[in-house]
Amino acid sequence: MSNSELNSRRLSATPRGVGVMCDFYAERAENATLWDVEGREFIDFAAGIAVLNTGHRHPRLVQAIEQQLKSFTHTAYQIVPYESYVSLAEKINSRVPVEGPCKTAFFTTGAEAVENAIKIARSYTGRPGVIAFGGGFHGRTYMTMALTGKVAPYKLGFGPFPGSIFHARFPDALNGISTQDAVKSLEYLFKSDIDPKQVAAVILEPVQGEGGFNIAPDDFMQALRGICDQHGILLIADEVQAGFARTGKMFAMEHYPDVRVDLMTMAKSLAGGMPLSAVSGRAEVMDAPGAGGLGGTYAGNPLAIAAAHAVIDAIEEEKLCERAQRLGEALTGVLEAAKRQNRSIIDIRARGSMVAAEFCDPATGEPSAEVAKRVQKKALDAGLLLLTCGTYGNVIRFLYPLTIPDKQFAQAMDILSSVLGSV
């Protein structure tokens, strides 16, 4: 079966709302390499949108799933529980940057984790309001669409959205939004839209994913913690994309040692490609909903739980946090060298291996999705799979598996240097 034949079938069988970036179809994958149905080989710097920090089919993960398959595939944890769920919760509780005793509940998708974090926050505080930030992405369900700070394509034609959701500005030095500006916008919400005593939670990504890998400054995180403490508001970190070694730490919030969050959401690389998400948080907060208030038929599926155990073990035993830092520095060096020659590159942002380059039209200085797409296409033609992101779609993000072999990473850097030199 050819790619073109499969594409014709896809157009007939599936709706256009499920957007598909590539015109080729995967047949197999291993670590950082993906092959299509026609035998073409690609270096995968998309990793299933930051899902494969430990690569395609990590041997530990495959072994763990195969072992679990020999026992059982599903009982519904809320009906018949199993030890692996409990031990994974214990493993995560001991690692998340949350103050004091911690508890964890498992779900299936990142959006589901965010939805449940909001439920928990509202249950604990007895308040309705939630504040998110421009440029943030939290999912595609109705609550998470409301939280997401980007209209196209996520919100177009889908309103109205749940109420009591408000957006403040996120610091963005490139576009002249300082920490002070962002804090003022939050304080203005308290004057114009909602009494802070009616706000249950403030939610943000420590490094915005879809928004363009914008990194929350240290002083902004400290200011948020102070505001939340002042008004009895919970602080939620959405680590769905940033977690599990991507930033050079197990969790991005570890880069802010003086700031502890009340709740944290995670998914994507938690289970290396298996559908699993989690909410972790202070024990007293997590215990606010009554029995039966949290859960889901597939929440904490035993195959996904087994995979997550393997992922965490692989990250720690293979020192992937340290490797993320080293690879990120190498990539940033390549981008900085290209920036000196390529006027369309206007910014490079990096925290560990959460790295992005932002592009503009060199003639006008305005954000240019077209330039970013040209980079993406030229890279793909050369066998390197990249993703775009950003409010204006003008950012290239780099999401290689942290397990990528050094030789293959160097090959990818050569492709990238060549592409950036020609655009």
Secondary structure, DSSP 8 states (H G I E B T S, - for coil): --HHHHHHHHHHHS-TTS----SS-EEEEEBTEEEETT--EEEESSHHHHT-TT-BT-HHHHHHHHHHHTT-S---TTTS--HHHHHHHHHHHTTS-BSSSEEEEEESSHHHHHHHHHHHHHHHH---EEEEETT----SSHHHHHH-S--TTTTTT-----SSEEEE---BGGGTB-HHHHHHHHHHHHHHT--GGGEEEEEE-SB-TTTT--B--HHHHHHHHHHHHHHT-EEEEE-TTTTTTTTSSSSGGGG-TT--BSEEEE-GGGTTTS--EEEEEEHHHHT-S-TTSS--TTTT-HHHHHHHHHHHHHHHHTTHHHHHHHHHHHHHHHHHHHHTT-TTEEEEEEETTEEEEEEB-TTT--B-HHHHHHHHHHHHHTTEE-EEESTTS-EEEE---TT--HHHHHHHHHHHHHHHHH-
